[in-house]
Amino acid sequence: MTGADGADPLLASLVDALSGICHALWHMRTTLELRDDLMRSLLARHPGASKREAVEHAIEAYLAKDAVEGVRSLAGALPVEDVSPELRRRDRRV
């Protein structure tokens, strides 16, 4: 059965319920006690950003840097054979 607007009310309620679940899974409301000087410095580096946006950006930047450092720490962990001379030789035959 459809409503006056042609939409299925059961489907609409299911979409609303799933939307709430997705919000709960991907968004976390958190209260933080941060030093005022840190927050002022952070906001000065992100003019026009809200506190939430500035903190999210700082966390994302930290995680990205940490990921890069993790990959760099693996340098030399795996033996790598330089096959470029062989590839160049094969490329010249074509």
C-alpha positions as CSV (number, residue, x, y, z in Angstrom):
1,M,0.0,0.0,0.0
2,T,1.3,3.5,-0.8
3,G,0.8,6.8,0.9
4,A,-0.7,9.9,-0.6
5,D,2.6,10.9,-2.0
6,G,3.1,7.5,-3.7
7,A,5.8,6.3,-1.3
8,D,5.6,3.0,0.5
9,P,5.3,3.8,4.2
10,L,7.0,0.5,5.2
11,L,9.9,1.3,2.9
12,A,10.1,4.9,4.2
13,S,10.2,3.6,7.9
14,L,12.9,1.1,7.0
15,V,15.0,3.8,5.3
16,D,14.6,6.0,8.4
17,A,15.7,3.1,10.7
18,L,18.7,2.2,8.6
19,S,19.7,5.9,8.4
20,G,19.7,6.0,12.2
21,I,21.8,2.8,12.4
22,C,24.3,4.1,9.9
23,H,24.7,7.4,11.7
24,A,25.3,5.5,15.0
25,L,27.9,3.3,13.3
26,W,29.9,6.0,11.5
27,H,29.5,9.0,13.8
28,M,30.6,9.0,17.4
29,R,29.6,11.9,19.8
30,T,32.5,12.4,22.2
31,T,33.2,15.0,24.9
32,L,36.9,16.0,25.1
33,E,38.6,18.1,27.7
34,L,41.4,19.9,25.7
35,R,43.8,22.6,26.9
36,D,42.7,26.0,25.7
37,D,46.1,26.9,24.2
38,L,46.0,23.7,22.1
39,M,42.5,24.5,20.8
40,R,43.4,28.1,20.0
41,S,46.5,27.0,18.1
42,L,44.6,24.4,16.2
43,L,41.8,26.8,15.3
44,A,44.4,29.4,14.2
45,R,45.8,26.8,11.7
46,H,42.3,26.1,10.4
47,P,40.7,29.6,10.0
48,G,36.9,29.3,9.4
49,A,36.8,25.7,10.5
50,S,34.5,24.7,13.3
51,K,36.1,23.0,16.4
52,R,34.8,19.7,15.2
53,E,36.3,20.2,11.7
54,A,39.6,21.3,13.1
55,V,39.8,18.3,15.5
56,E,38.8,15.9,12.8
57,H,41.4,17.3,10.4
58,A,44.1,17.0,13.1
59,I,43.2,13.4,13.8
60,E,43.1,12.5,10.1
61,A,46.5,14.2,9.6
62,Y,48.0,12.3,12.5
63,L,46.6,9.0,11.3
64,A,47.9,9.6,7.8
65,K,51.4,10.5,9.1
66,D,51.4,7.5,11.3
67,A,50.4,5.2,8.4
68,V,53.2,6.6,6.3
69,E,55.7,6.1,9.1
70,G,54.4,2.5,9.4
71,V,55.0,1.8,5.8
72,R,58.5,3.5,5.9
73,S,59.4,1.3,8.9
74,L,59.0,-1.7,6.6
75,A,61.8,-0.5,4.3
76,G,64.3,-3.3,3.8
77,A,62.0,-5.9,5.4
78,L,61.4,-7.7,2.1
79,P,64.1,-8.7,-0.3
80,V,63.5,-7.0,-3.7
81,E,65.2,-8.1,-6.9
82,D,65.9,-5.4,-9.4
83,V,64.5,-6.7,-12.7
84,S,64.7,-3.4,-14.5
85,P,67.6,-4.5,-16.8
86,E,65.7,-7.6,-17.9
87,L,62.5,-5.5,-18.5
88,R,64.5,-3.0,-20.6
89,R,66.1,-5.8,-22.6
90,R,62.6,-7.4,-23.3
91,D,61.1,-4.0,-24.1
92,R,63.7,-3.4,-26.8
93,R,62.9,-6.7,-28.6
94,V,59.3,-5.7,-29.2
